[in-house]
Amino acid sequence: MKLTILPNWCKWLSLTLLIAGFCLGFDSFKQACIEGYHAYQNSESLSMISSLDIDGSFSYSDLLYLLSIVVFILSKDKRDDEFINVIRAKALLMALLFATVVLLLISIFNGRLQGIDFLLIQFLSYIIIFKFMKIRADVVGVID
């Protein structure tokens, strides 16, 4: 089963989208840091910081992060054979299980998790697991 649908050059496109997302999201990140710092300075304890409202809005930078990760995942590797597809399928399963466990832990302890957070955790864990499994296969010598 073939899991890739985009050519290899789309990895560079995803990197460009990721940088654009960082540039768009920098102002909101800076504002959140300043608001958190002022909330810490004005409070007697750290409990005030945990009660800050999260607006739950979906910004353009979040969309670009998600889009860049999806393009990266769907892009083809330079050497794309059956073994890479097996590794990709195993990594997808492990990423889904990891993201589900993280979702359960966050919902037990914090209770605040948006859908975009779950998707980002799942996609980023897929990329990490896939690269780790691919490197491990290279070291063992399975992939020539």
FENQUI-V611028 format. One record per backbone hydrogen bond with DSSP energy under -1.0 kcal/mol. CO is the residue of the C=O (numbers start at 1). NH is the residue of the N-H. E is the energy in kcal/mol with one decimal. If there is no record, write none. Layout:
co=CO nh=NH e=E
co=CO nh=NH e=E
This chain:
co=6 nh=76 e=-1.4
co=7 nh=10 e=-1.3
co=8 nh=11 e=-1.9
co=9 nh=13 e=-1.1
co=10 nh=14 e=-2.3
co=11 nh=15 e=-1.7
co=12 nh=16 e=-2.0
co=13 nh=17 e=-2.3
co=14 nh=18 e=-2.2
co=15 nh=19 e=-2.2
co=16 nh=20 e=-2.2
co=17 nh=21 e=-2.2
co=18 nh=22 e=-2.1
co=19 nh=23 e=-2.3
co=20 nh=24 e=-2.3
co=21 nh=25 e=-2.1
co=25 nh=29 e=-1.8
co=26 nh=30 e=-2.6
co=27 nh=31 e=-2.4
co=28 nh=32 e=-2.1
co=29 nh=33 e=-2.1
co=30 nh=34 e=-2.2
co=31 nh=35 e=-2.6
co=32 nh=36 e=-2.2
co=33 nh=37 e=-2.1
co=34 nh=38 e=-2.4
co=35 nh=39 e=-2.2
co=36 nh=40 e=-1.8
co=37 nh=41 e=-2.3
co=38 nh=42 e=-1.9
co=46 nh=50 e=-1.1
co=49 nh=52 e=-1.4
co=59 nh=63 e=-1.7
co=60 nh=64 e=-2.3
co=61 nh=65 e=-2.5
co=62 nh=66 e=-2.5
co=63 nh=67 e=-2.6
co=64 nh=68 e=-2.5
co=65 nh=69 e=-2.1
co=66 nh=70 e=-2.3
co=67 nh=71 e=-2.4
co=68 nh=72 e=-2.1
co=69 nh=73 e=-2.4
co=70 nh=74 e=-2.3
co=74 nh=5 e=-1.5
co=74 nh=6 e=-2.0
co=81 nh=85 e=-1.7
co=82 nh=86 e=-1.9
co=83 nh=87 e=-2.4
co=84 nh=88 e=-2.5
co=85 nh=89 e=-2.1
co=86 nh=90 e=-2.4
co=87 nh=91 e=-2.5
co=88 nh=92 e=-2.1
co=89 nh=93 e=-1.9
co=90 nh=94 e=-2.5
co=91 nh=95 e=-2.5
co=92 nh=96 e=-2.0
co=93 nh=97 e=-2.2
co=94 nh=98 e=-2.6
co=95 nh=99 e=-2.7
co=96 nh=100 e=-1.9
co=97 nh=101 e=-2.1
co=98 nh=102 e=-2.5
co=99 nh=103 e=-2.4
co=100 nh=104 e=-2.3
co=101 nh=105 e=-2.4
co=102 nh=106 e=-2.7
co=103 nh=107 e=-2.4
co=104 nh=108 e=-1.8
co=105 nh=109 e=-2.3
co=106 nh=110 e=-3.0
co=106 nh=111 e=-2.4
co=114 nh=118 e=-1.5
co=115 nh=119 e=-2.1
co=116 nh=120 e=-2.5
co=117 nh=121 e=-2.5
co=118 nh=122 e=-2.3
co=119 nh=123 e=-2.9
co=120 nh=124 e=-2.6
co=121 nh=125 e=-2.2
co=122 nh=126 e=-1.9
co=123 nh=127 e=-2.1
co=124 nh=128 e=-2.2
co=125 nh=129 e=-2.7
co=126 nh=130 e=-2.9
co=127 nh=131 e=-2.2
co=128 nh=132 e=-2.3
co=129 nh=133 e=-2.6
co=130 nh=134 e=-2.2
co=131 nh=135 e=-2.5
co=132 nh=136 e=-2.4
co=133 nh=137 e=-2.0
co=134 nh=138 e=-1.9
co=135 nh=139 e=-2.3
co=136 nh=140 e=-2.3
co=137 nh=141 e=-1.5
co=137 nh=142 e=-2.1
